[in-house]
Amino acid sequence: MENETEVFTLKRNLSEFIKDGLDQEQLEAVTKSEGNTLIIAGPGSGKTRVITYKIAYLLDNHVRAENILLVTFTRAAAKQMIERVKKVTEKDTSQLVAGTFHHVCNLILRKYANILGYANSYSILDSEDADDLLKMARNEYRSEYSLDKELPKESVVSKIISYACNTVKSVREALGDIAPYLMEFEGDIEKIWMKYAQMKKDMNSMDYDDILVNTGHLLSTNPDILKKVSSQFRYVLVDEFQDTSKIQLEIVRALSSVHKNLIAVGDDAQSIYSFRGARFENIQEFMEIKGTKLFKIQKNYRSVPEIVQLINTMLPEKAIPKKLESVRKTGVLPFMIETFDDSEQSEVVCKIIADKIDEGLEYKDIAVLYRTHSLSMVLQQKMDSKRLPYRLLSGRKFIETAHIKDMLSFVKVLQNPLDKISWSRALKLFPGLGAKTAIRIYEEIGSELLKESDFETALKNSSIKKNKDALKIFSTLISMSEQNPSKVLEYIYNTFYQEYSRLSFPDYRSRNSDVERFIDIAGRYDNISRFLEEMVLSENVQVIAPSQEDKENKITMSTIHGAKGLEWKVVILISVNPGDLPNAMAIKEMKLDEEERLFYVAVTRAKDELYLLNQSTGVTNPYLKNSFVFVKSENDFMKKIPKEKVTKLKTGYDF
């Protein structure tokens, strides 16, 4: 009864702009959220508006700005929300504490780091500096124990350590989750981590993960500091709660431990970052805490009713139940298009884009989404050839990525033994061959070739003979110069690069998938010269330059991960095949939960039109480490969509 009176009093004093600016679900979430509160905000439901108006509501009811904490996942999001609050309330928000987890934790550590053995003036290592220091720790450990075995690269070790920090797990548990193939290196990684931690301490430095871990440790082991810090924040608001890790959850619960007003806003159906420690379970576990209030915001302001109806049918199985309701006028049903293969798929995508431009849309109104970056390669080449302007949110152009450039360097050397850049890149991939040695080998081979020696003789007379693996691989390649380029690439991959990738990159599976896709594409060319020519042209092609007034008028191409939080009038989701989406590894390991959430995120990006494309030939690469990807109906997202929710088209239809 007391709570009802309090809410009534607050509502009576509520400013008219808050009442007028929210729908009924939003208004209830803003005015009635006290204590442990979970606000499930469906896609396109006005999540940012709810958080903004909640802060405005608190300020309007005489909660001081310095007693409010807003935690977001980007600085831009925090800045945008605070600017809106300031505009809406015309109140001073300068004392409101808002920012990312790292920003908030750094503010705390700057006052109390000395308690943990650091000076409060500690420096923060960026990712590149951290990797350099970790490399030093790895090398020192190797030297100290006189190890001759190959150890995982520092980037791989870094990923394992970071995952362990964010999930509050041991090295063994982290390896079991994300890198079981490296379990034999458990002891090595633990010792490297210890050495790395000591180096940072000696330098009075912390890396990004330390900022979180040290804050959690400070608050959990110092009750007086916990009480002092937590007493300041009467209300703690957390945005994108579904993306929080275990350590982040522990931190916000600690910061809200005195006043016990923790308001979490998010959507478990959109949790897609488990690879970096995010736990969608945080929402479900939070909801189960006794006394937690639950609000659902289900009005969708983004998409037309036809798209929203499809979204509702594709809610992930383990998600908190919700049913979105579109407030927009009727549009068109989503389109489901089956093509023969990814080459034909690329033609269809380009035709859709051309039709949309003819209808008056701009390039920037259109996005092409995909599960992994490698699935975009054929489409990139097609769009380059048609001079369609696009921007990549999913990373660098496929042909510019490190692993593809590594593979190409071998082929370029085979075509042109005087290619200094390619020699240097290829040689430095081998242990013991640094930049200076690579240049010396190149110069020796060049000198021999100028004496009219043949390539093989020049190779054997160079210092490369000191590295048996390099000599063998390049000697074999010379004998393959007339073969199909896919055979050449396949040899490099199977003999050397697959293992190199496994020990060098934390995302080696994705990179190897790219390489396998690249090998498949190379098989379409008769000879190395034509293959390289088209690759280079694709790499350097100049697309039609957009006008100076609208230089960002480009089609967006992105992985689903990269598209989170964005929206477009037209969304084209490609390669919805079991093995591509859902991912083959997820199928093999029976971990389809996150794949369902990825599909959900993808289809919720579309405002006016949605196109779903698959191939009748199936997955682009049906083999995964010699295991065939078994296609079952439960693995095919297209088959789960009710027929009445889409318009089915086949290649050749006029759409």
N, C-alpha and C positions, 0 to 999 in steps of 0.2 A: 504493500500500500504506500509505503514511504517513497519507493522508487517512482510509482505512478504520479505522486504529487510533485516530485522533483521534475519529472519530464513535462508535466502540465505547466509548471511555472516557467521552465525554460522555453517551451513552445510559445507561451503567451508573450514572452519578450523577444521572440524570434523576429529578426528584421524581415521586411517584406521581400527584399531582393533574394533572400534564401528560399522563401516559400515559392516565389514565382519562378525561380531558376531550376527547380528540381521536379521530377515526376514523383509519384507517390512512393514507389519503392526506394528511390534515392533519398527522399525526404525522411523516411523512417530510419534508414541506415545512418543518416547524418545526425538526426535528433535523438535517437534512442541507443546509440552505441556507447556503452560504458562498460568498464571492467574488461574481462577477456571477451573480445568481439571479433568474429570472423565475418567479413563481407565478401561473399562470392560474387565477383563481377564478371558476367559473361562477356564475350567479345563484342565490342561496339556498343557497350551499355553505358558509357560515360564514367568509367572508373576515375579518371583524372578529375572530373568535375566533382565527384563525391568526396575525394580527398581534399580538394581545394575548399569546398564548401564546409567540410567538417572543421577545418582549421579556422575558417571565417566564423563559423558558428561558435567555436570555443572562444575566440577573441571577442565576439559580440557579447558573450556571457562572462566577460571579465576574467578569463584565464590569461595570464601574462604570456607574452610571446616567448620569453626565455624558459618557460615551463612546458613548452611543446617541443617534442622531438619528431622530426620526419626523416625516415630512412628510405632512400630510393636506390635504384641500381645504376643510375647514371646521374652525373652532375647536371646535365641538361634538363632532366625530368624534375629534379629538385628546384632548379632555378625557375623553370616554367611555372611550377605550382605556386611558388612563393610570389612571383610577379603577379599571378592571377589573384592571389589572396590580397595582395597590396592594393590592386586595382578595385577589387570588389568591396573591401572594407574601408579603404582609405586610412588604414592604421599603420603604424610603424612596425615593420616585420624584421628589422635589422637584428634583433636579439633572438629570433627564432632559430633554433639549431636544426639545420637541414642539410642533407648530403648523402653520399654513398656510405656504405658500411665502413670502408677504409677511411673516409674523411672523418666520420664521427669517432671511430676508434683512435685515430691519430690525435684528435683534440684531447681525448682522455689521457693517452700515453704521454703527451707533451708535458702533462702535469705530474705524472706518477712513474715515469719510466725508470727513475733512479731506484725505486723499490725493487725493480726486477734486475738491477745490476747494470743498467744502461745510463748514460748521461741523458738528460732530457733534450739535449741538442742532437740526438742520434740522427743519422742520415738514412734516407730510404733508397734502397737499390731498385732501379728500374729492371725490367725483365732481362734486358741484354746484359747489364752489369751483374745481375744475379747469376745468369748462365755462365758468364766469364769466371766468376768466383767459384761456382760449382765445378767448373772444368778444372780449376786449380786444385780444388779439394779432391777431385777424382784422380788427377795425375799424381798428387802427393800420396794418396792412399796406394795407388798402384806401385809407386816407387818404394814406399815404405815397406810393403809386403813382397816386393820383388815379383810381382805377378806378371806372367807372360800370356794369360788368357785375355780374350777380348771382352771388354766390359760394355754395358749399354752406354750410349752417348749421354752427355749431360742433359740434353733436352728431354730425353726419356726419363732419366732419374728425376729431373725437375717436375715432370708431370706426376710421377708416382708420389713424390714428397708432398706436392700441392694437394693432391687428392686425399692423402692421409691427413693432412692438416685440416682440410675443410670438412671431412667426414668424421673427424676425431677417431681415426682408426690406426692400427699398427701397420708397419710396412707389409707384413704378411697378409693382413686383411685387404690392404689396398691392392696388392699384387693379385690376390684372388679375384677381386672385383674387375680390374681393368687391364691387367697384364699377367695372366697366369703363366704365359710362355716364358716369363722371366723369373719364375719362382726360385730357380737355382741360384739367382744373384741376390737373394734376400739378405744374407749376411753382409755382402759387399755394399749394398745400397744403404743399410743401416749404418755402417761405419763411415761411408762417404757423407751421409747426412749429419752424423755427429761432428765430423771434421769441418763440414761446411758451416754448421751452427756455431762452432767455436771461432772460426774465421770471422764470421759476422760480428760476434760478440767482441772480439779483439779490435775490430774496426769501428765499433760503436755504430753498427748498421743493422737495419732490418729490411727484409724483403716484404713483398705484399702480403704473403701468408702470415708472416710474423706479426704484422699489425693486428690481424684478427686473433691469432693464437695467444699473443701476449696480453691482449685486452681481456680475453676470456679467462686467462690464468690470473691476471691481476684482480679481477672482480670475484673470482671463485675462491681466492685464497686470502683476501683482505676484507673482512666484513665491514670495517669502519669506512673504507674507501667506497665499497659497494653502496653502503647506506647514504653516504654523502652525495655520490654521483646520482644515484637513483632518486634521491629525494628531490632533486632539481626538476625532474621530468614528471609532471602530473599526467601527461598523456604521451604515449609513444605510438606513432603511426608508422606502419611498414607497408610500402608499396611492393607489388609483384611478389607476394609472400610465397607463392608456389616455387619461386626460384631460389629460396634461401637454402643454405647448407645447414648441417647440424651445428657447426660452430657459430654461425650467424643467428640461429634460433636461440642458442644458449645465451648469446650476448643480449638480444633484445628482451628476453625474459628476465635477465638480470637487471637491465636498465629500467624495467617497469615493475620491479619487485616491491617497491615501497608503496606506490599509489595504486598499483595493480590495474592500470588502464592501458591495456595493450590492444590496439586496433589493427588487425591484419587484413589487408585487402589483396585479393588475388583470385586465381582460377586454376584449380588443380588440373583441369582438362587441358591447360596450356603449359604444363610443366615439361620442358623439353631439353633441359640442360644437365641431366644426370651425369654426363661424362666429366663435368667439372665439380661434381659434388652436390648439386641441387637435389632436394628430396621433395617430391610431390606429397610424400607421406606426412610432411610437416603440417600441411593443412588438415589432413584427416586426424592426426594425433592431437592437434590443437583443438579441433572441434569436439573431441572426446573428453576434454578437460571439464570437470563438473562446473556448471554455472556459465559456460561459454555461450554467448548469444550468437545466433546465426541469422544473417540477412542475405537475401539473394536479389541481385539486380539483373533483371532478365529482359528488359526492353532493349531491343537492338536498333540503334540509330544509324548503323552503317550500311547494312545490306538490304536488298529488295526481298519481299516475302518469299519468293521462290528459292533464293539461296539460303535463307534462314530455315526454311522447311527441310532442306537437305542437311544443313548443319545439325539440326535437332536429331536426325536419324543416325548421325555419325558420332554422337557423343561417346567418348571412350568408355569402355565397359566398367572400369573401376572409378569413374569420376562421380563426384557428388551430383545427384540428379538435378537437372535444370531444364527448362523449356523456354527458349528464346522467343520473343514476339517482336516482329518487325513493325516499325511505325511508319515505314515508307510506302509509297504507292506501288501497285503491281508492276512487275517487270517481266523478264523472260526466264524460262526454266534454264538451269545449267545445262551445258552441252557435254555429252560423252562421245568421244571420237576414237574409233579404233583404226590405227594405221598398221601397215605391214611391218615396218622396222623403224629404227631411229632416224634413218635417212629420210624416209617418207614423212615421219613425224615432223622433222625440221621444215620440210616443204609446207606442211599444213600450218605450222605455227606462223611461218612467214606470210601465208595467205590470210590467216586470221588478222594479223597485224595490218596488212595492206588494206583489208576490208574496213577495219576500224578507223584507219586514217582517212579513207575515202568517206566514211560517215561523219567525219568532222572531229574525231578525237585527236588528241596530241599523243606523241610517243610517250611522254611522261605519265600518261593515264594507264599505261599497260605494264604488267609485270609477268615474267616467266619464272616459275618456281620449280625446284627439283630437290630430291632427297640428298644427293651428293654432287659435288662440283663436277665430277667426271661425266655425269650424265648430260652436261651442257656443251660438251666439246664439239660434237657434230653440228649442233645448232649454232654455236659461235661461228664456225666456218661458213655455214650457210648464210648467216646474217652478214658476215663480212663480205661475202661474194655479192650479196644484194645491196650492200652499202646501207644497211639499217643501223642507225645510231643506238648504241646501248651502253649502259654502265653496269659494272659487275659489283654486286655487294657480297658475292660469295668468294671473293679473293681475287688474285691476279688472273689475267687471261690464262687459260689452260696451258697454252704454249709457252708462257712466261714463268710457270711454276718451277721451283728448283728441281723436283724429281724428273719432270719431263725434259728440262734443259740438260740434266745429267745424262739421260738416255740419249738425247739428240747429239750430245758432244761426241760420243763414240762414232755415230753414223757420219757426222760431219768430218771427223778425222779420216774416216775411211774414204770419203769422197775427195777430201783435200788435205793431204798430209802436211801442208804448210799452214794450216789454220791454227795459229798460236793460241787464240782464246779457247778453242775447243780442246786442244791438247792439255792446256793448263787445268781446265775444269775436270776433264776425265781422269788425268793422272792423280790429282789431289784427292780423289775418292779412295785411293789405295793407302793402307797404313804405311807410314814411313816416307811417303812421297809428299813433301811440302812444296810451297810455292817456288823456292829456289831450285830444288831438284827438278821440278816439272819444267821450269824454263831451260835448265841445262839440257835435259833430255830432248826438248823441242829443238834447241839450237844444234845439238849433235845430229839429230835426224835430218834437219834442214841442210846442214853442211854436207852430209853424205848424199842427199838427194841432188844437191847442186853439182856433185861429182858424177852425176848420172848413175848412181847406184839405184837398184830397185828398192821399193819400200821395205820389203822383208829383210834385205841385207842391212839397210840403214837402221832398222829397228834392232836387229841383233847386235850391231856394233855400238849401240848407245848404252847409256847407264841404266836403261830400263831392265837390262838383263839381271840386275841385282835384285829385282822384285819378280820372282818366278810367276806369281799369279798374273801380274800386269803383262809380262812378256807372253805368256800363254794365250791370254785373252786377245791381245792385239794381233798376235801371229795368226790365230784362228780367224779373226775378223778379215784379215787380208785375203784369205782363201774364200771368203764369202762375199766378196765385193760385187759379184754378178748376180747374187741371189735376191729374191724378193725382200724388200726392207723389213717386212714383218718377221722373217726368219732371222735376220740380223739382230733385231731388237729382242726377239724371243731368246736368242742365245745369250745376249748380255744380261737379260733379266734372270734367266734360270741359272746361269753359271755364277753370277756375281751380285747383281743389283738387288735381287729379292732379299738376300740375307743382309746386305749392306743397309737396306731400308729398315729391316726389322730391328737392327741394333742402333739405328741413327735417328729415327723419328718416332715421337710418341703416338702419332696418328698414322703409323706405317700401313695399317690395313687400308685406310682410305687412299693413301698414296699408291700402294700397290694395285689397288683397284683402278686408279687412274692409268697406271702404266699398262695394265692388261687391256684396258679400253683402247689405249694408244696403239698397242700392238695390233689389235683387231682392225683399227682404221688404216694402219700402214699396209695391211694385206690387200687393200683396194688399189694399190699402185704397183705398176710393173717393175719399176727400177728405182734405185736410191735417188738418182738425180731429180726425177720428176717429183718424188715424194718430198724431198727437201725443199725444192722450189715452191711447191704449194704450201708447205708449212711456213716458210719464210714470208711468202706473200700474205698469208693469213695473219701472220704476226705483225706485219708492217702496214697492212692495208689502211688507207685513210678513209674513214667514213665521211658521209656528208656532214659538213660542219654545221652545227646549229647556229642560229642567229645570235648576235652579241646580246640582244635583248632577252633571249631565252636560252642561254647556253646549257641549261640543264634539261632541255627537252629531249630526253633519251628514254628508251625502253629500259626497264629495270630487269636484270637477271640476277637471281639470288637463290641460295639454298633456303630451305624453309627456316632453318635456324636464323639466318640473316634477315629474314623478312618479319620476324616477330615484332609486333607493335606497329607495323606499317599497314597501309591500305592503298588500294588502287581501284579505279573504275572497272578495269578488266584484268582478271587473273587467269593465266594459263598454267596449269599444273601438268608437267610432262612425266612420262615414264612411270605411270602408276601400275607397275607390274610387280607381282611377288618376286622378291629378289632385288628389285630396285627400290620400290616403296610398297610394302615394307622391305627393309634392308635384309639381305641374305643372311648376314651374321645373326640378326635378331630372330629370323626364322629358325636357323640352325640351333640357336641356344634357347628357343622358345621364350623369348623376351619381347613380346609384341606390344606391351603396354605403352611404351614410349612411342612406338611407331604409330599407334592409334592417335596419340596426342599430336604427333607431327602432322598427320593427315588433317586432323581437326584444325590445327593452327593454319595450315595452308588454305583450306576452303573458307575460313573466316576472314581472310584478307580481302575478299572480293566485295565490291560495292554494288555494281550493276550487272556484270556478266562473269560467268565462271565456265572455263573449259577444262575438262579432264581428259587427258590423252593416255592411251596405252597402246601396246603393240600385239598383234596377233601372233608374232613369232616369240613373244614372251620376254623374259628377263634378258638384259643385254649381255650378261655374262652368267650362264647357268651353272658354272662350276666354281666352287669356293674351296680352295685347298683340296682339290680332288674329290670334293663331296658335291653331289648333284643337289641343286636347290629343288626340293620337292614342292610342287604347287598344289596346295590344298585350298578348298573353297574359303576356309577361314582366314587364309593368308591373302586373299584377293579383295582389296577394298572396293573395287568396282562392282563386284558381285553382291556386296552388302547394301548397295544403294537401291532402294525401291524403284522399279521401272517408271512409276508415275512421277518421280521427282526429277527426271532428266529428259532431255531430248537426245535420242541416240542418232549419231551420224556416222557414215562411213566415208572413206576417202572418195572424193569425186562429187560429194554433195556440195551444193552451193549454200554456204552459210555466211 
